[in-house]
Amino acid sequence: MKVSVPRQDLLDAVNKVKAVVSPKSALPILSHALMETGESSIKLTATDLKVSIECSVDCRVDEPGSMTVSSSRLASILSELPQGELEIALGDNNVITLSSGKIQTKLFSMAPEEFPPVRDFDGIDPLELDQGMLKNIFSRTSFAISTDQARYNLTGLLCDLADGKFTAVATDGRRMSLYIQEEGIPDTAKATVIIPGKMIHELERLLANEGEVKVYIDQTQAAFEFGSLRIVTALIEGSFPPYDKVVPKKHDKEIVLDTATFTEAVRRTRTMTNDKFNSVRFALGEGAMQLRVVTPEVGEYEEEMVIDYNGDQFEIAFNPDFMVDVLRHTDTEKVSFVLKDAMSPGLLKPSGNGDADRYLNVIMPIRI
C-alpha cells in the first residue's frame, strides 16, 4: 500500500475517528485505526466494538491496499509535521513509513485482518434528516443521559419516531429532558430505539449546522452518514421508562422568569455549594422568590428575585447544576418554572413560543 495525502486533511480525519478509541482496551487492535484505499481516497476506521467511525480523505493512490496504525501515535506525529503532502507506505513485516520532505518516520503496524468488521446497511432505506435539526435535538436532551452502568437502559437517548414526530427523551432517574420535533420529520418514519450516550455525544461534536444526514436503523444497530463520515453504533437493548407518566400534570404554581436573569442567579448559588451539599432552596412568597444556599463549613448565600406570584408560601430545593443544564439550552427570552409542592418534581420549559409544549425538563426535588 502506498498513498500521498495532504497532511492536514489526514490529521483532521484521524482526530475525528480516534475519539471512539479506548486507551484501556483489552484488545490491542482497538487502539489502531484501519486505513483502506479506494480509487482516489483513503478510508480511516476506528471502533470500540460498540461505536465505529469511518472517515474518507481524498488522496493519490499509488499502490492500493490496507493497513492499521495506532490512531493516537499517528495523530501526535501528524500534528508535529510541516504542512504539505505526506507519503505513507506499508513495507515488509507491517512496518509503515511516513515521509514528509526530509523527515521520515517508521511505525510498527498490526495485520488489517485482525481489525473487527463494521456493519454495512445494504438493503436498508435511509431516513434523511437535516444535520442542524438533529444536532439541536441531541444538544437539548443529552445532558440528562445517565452514566450509571447499573441502569444500562438509561445510558442512552430514547429516539421515538412516529406520526411525523421525533421525540427524544433522556433521564438519569433524578431528572428528565424531553424534546419533540415535528418539522422536517417524514410521516413514514417509524422507529423506537435507544442510542448510546457515547454515540449521541460524538454526533453532537461532528454534525454540522447544515446539510443532510442519512440515518440507517435496524433491530440492533444504527448508522449516521454525512459528509465524509459514517458512524455506526450498537443500540441499547431493554425498555425505557414510560416518560409520558413522568411529566407532571397537576401543577398549580407557574412562575415566568427572564431566562438570562434566572440563569445568572442560579449560577451564583453554585459558587457556595460543594459535592456533598449541592442544593439551592427556592422560597416562594407574595411577589418574591428567594434563592438560598447553606453549606456547612463553607457559608451561606441569599438572593431575592421579584416575581409575579400571589399564591401560598412554600419552599423547595433543587440541584442547581440540573437547572443550569436546562437553562443554557433554553433559547427563549422567558422560561416557565412550574411547581406544585415541596415534594413534587418541578418543571422547566420555555415560555412564550411554540417550544413551550415540545421542550420539557422535569427535575426531582431534594429533601430539605
HELIX and SHEET records of a PDB file:
HELIX    1   1 ARG A    7  VAL A   17  1                                  11    
HELIX    2   2 LYS A   18  VAL A   20  5                                   3    
HELIX    3   3 PRO A   28  SER A   31  5                                   4    
HELIX    4   4 SER A   71  GLU A   80  1                                  10    
HELIX    5   5 ASP A   92  ASN A   94  5                                   3    
HELIX    6   6 PRO A  112  GLU A  114  5                                   3    
HELIX    7   7 GLN A  131  THR A  141  1                                  11    
HELIX    8   8 SER A  142  ALA A  144  5                                   3    
HELIX    9   9 GLN A  149  LEU A  154  5                                   6    
HELIX   10  10 GLY A  197  LEU A  206  1                                  10    
HELIX   11  11 TYR A  243  LYS A  245  5                                   3    
HELIX   12  12 THR A  259  ARG A  270  1                                  12    
HELIX   13  13 PRO A  320  LEU A  327  1                                   8    
HELIX   14  14 GLY A  354  ASP A  357  5                                   4    
SHEET    1   A 5 ARG A  60  GLU A  63  0                                        
SHEET    2   A 5 LYS A   2  PRO A   6 -1                                        
SHEET    3   A 5 GLU A  85  LEU A  90 -1                                        
SHEET    4   A 5 VAL A  95  SER A 100 -1                                        
SHEET    5   A 5 ILE A 103  PHE A 108 -1                                        
SHEET    1   B 8 SER A  66  SER A  70  0                                        
SHEET    2   B 8 HIS A  32  THR A  37 -1                                        
SHEET    3   B 8 SER A  41  THR A  47 -1                                        
SHEET    4   B 8 VAL A  51  ASP A  58 -1                                        
SHEET    5   B 8 LEU A 229  ALA A 234 -1                                        
SHEET    6   B 8 GLN A 221  PHE A 226 -1                                        
SHEET    7   B 8 GLU A 212  ILE A 217 -1                                        
SHEET    8   B 8 LEU A 127  ASP A 130 -1                                        
SHEET    1   C 8 ALA A 191  PRO A 196  0                                        
SHEET    2   C 8 GLY A 156  ALA A 162 -1                                        
SHEET    3   C 8 LYS A 165  THR A 171 -1                                        
SHEET    4   C 8 ARG A 175  GLN A 181 -1                                        
SHEET    5   C 8 TYR A 359  ILE A 363 -1                                        
SHEET    6   C 8 GLY A 346  SER A 351 -1                                        
SHEET    7   C 8 LYS A 334  LEU A 339 -1                                        
SHEET    8   C 8 LYS A 253  ASP A 258 -1                                        
SHEET    1   D 4 GLY A 299  VAL A 306  0                                        
SHEET    2   D 4 ALA A 288  THR A 295 -1                                        
SHEET    3   D 4 VAL A 280  GLY A 285 -1                                        
SHEET    4   D 4 PHE A 314  PHE A 318 -1                                        
END                                                                             
